[in-house]
Amino acid sequence: MAPPHQLHGTIFYSAGNAWEQGNQIDDLSHSAGVEINTKLVLGYFIPLNLRLGFAHGFDEGGEDKAYLEVGFTF
């Protein structure tokens, strides 16, 4: 488990598709984003993952999304 004082960043690009939308390269949906994440320890023994990010969809109908994810390490 990483020490709780570490902060990590990620830059990502994604291209993909759902099953029923075609299988050609031109059918792919594209997005990109950034996120930061860290591992916290609550009460000295409960590990907790925290991730905050923003993603942008480039194609028609694409959206901007901010998200926060909190989960436990196992």
N, C-alpha and C positions, 0 to 999 in steps of 0.2 A: 504494500500500500504506500502511495506517495505521501510525503509529509504534508500536513495541512496548509503550509505556507506557500506551496507551489501553485502557480497559475499558468495554464497552457492555452495557446491559441491555435486555431485551425482556419485555413482558407480552403474552400472547396468549390468544385465545378462538377455538375452532374448532367448526364444525358441518359434518358431512358424512356420506357414506354409501358403502357398497360397491355395486357394480353390481347384485347379485342380492338386495338387501334391501329393495327398494321405492323408490318415487319421490315419496312424499308428504312434506310438511313434518314431519309427526309421526314419520316413520321416521328422521329424522336423529339421529346420535349427537353429543353435545356434550362438549367438554373445554376446559380452560383450564390455563395454566401460566406459569412464569417461567423465564428463562434469562439467563446472563451469557456474554459472549464477548469474546475478545481475539485479536489477531494477534501472534505471537511471531516472532522471527528467531533461528534456530539457527546457530551458527558464522558469524555476520555476513552470511550470504547465503542461508539456507534459510528461506523464509517458511512459517509454520505457523499454522493456525487452530485455536483451542481454544474449545469450547462446552460449558458445564455447565448442565443444566436439570432442572426438575421439572414434571411434567404430571399432572393429575387428570381422570379420566373421570367425568362426572356421571350417566350413565345406568346402568340395571341391568346388572351385569357389568362396569362401568367399573373401571379400575384406577388406582392411583397408580404413576407411573414416574419414576425418576431416571435421567438419562443423561449420558454424557460422549462428545463427538465430537471427534476429532482428525483434521485433514486438511491437505493442502497447497494453497496458493494457486497458481493458474496464470494 
